[in-house]
Amino acid sequence: MDRNHLERCHDMGLAATTTETVPAYVSLETEIPEVLYRGMKEFIGGHPHWDQYRVMSSALAHFLFQNGCEDHAVMERYLDDLFTRPES
């Protein structure tokens, strides 16, 4: 897969939607090393207010922010996850 594959797939998805409604979520499928999967599963088991979607979204926002992404929504997600206290 080349570096532009994700962008082309995203652009094709946008072309299929109306210009007025852009989906808030995109489905993403990826393979991860088993050790990361086990770590995520263990973390979620100990933190019931988290789920796999929140973990992956938070990890991606963290990676993008730490690597210079200046998108306001990404920064907001990163900071929200950084300072949100667990629900009791």
N, C-alpha and C positions, 0 to 999 in steps of 0.2 A: 504494500500500500504506500503510495507516495504522500508527501506532506500536504498536498492540496485535496486529497480524497475527501476528508471530512468536510472541508469548505464546499466542495462541489455537491456533496450529498445534502448539506444544509441548504444551499442555494436552490437545489431542485425541490426540496420540501417547501421552501418559501414560495416558489413559483406556483405550487399547487394550491396555496392558500390565497384567500382574498387579501388585498392590500390593507383592508381595514382591520382584519383580525389575524394577528400573529400569535401562534401558540406560545403559552407561557412555559411549557416543558417540551423537551425533546427526548425521545427514547434513545438510549445508548447501550450497546452491547459490547462487552470487551472480555478478554481473557486476562486473568490476573494469576500470579504465582500462588500456589496452594498455601504457602506460609502466610501470605497477606490475607487470604480468605479465612484461614484459621484464626488469625489475629483479630480480624473484623468480627467474626462470629463470637469469639471470646469477649471482646469489648461490648458487643451488643447484649450478650448474656448478662453482663455485669451492670449495664446501663439501660434499663428498660425504656427510658424516654428517647432513646436513639433507635433508628432502624437502618437497614442497609442503604436506603435512598439518602437519608440525612448524612450518613457517614461518607458516602461517595461524593455527594454534593459539597460537603464541607471540605473534604480533602482536595477536590478540584479547585474550589475557591481559594484555599490556602496556597496551593501550588501556583495558580495564576497570579495572585497578589504578590507572593514572594518573588516571582519572576518578572515583575514590572508591569503587569496588567493595570491600566488606569481606568477601566470601566467602573462607573459609580456603583452599579448593581453588584459587581463582583466584590468590590471593596466593602460594600454594605453587608453582603453575605458573610464575608470573612470576619468582619468585626462583630456581627451579631453572634456568630458561633463562638468567637473568642470570649465574649463577655456575657453570654446567656448562662444563667445558673440553672442547674437541673430542677425539674419540677418535683415536689415532694409528694 
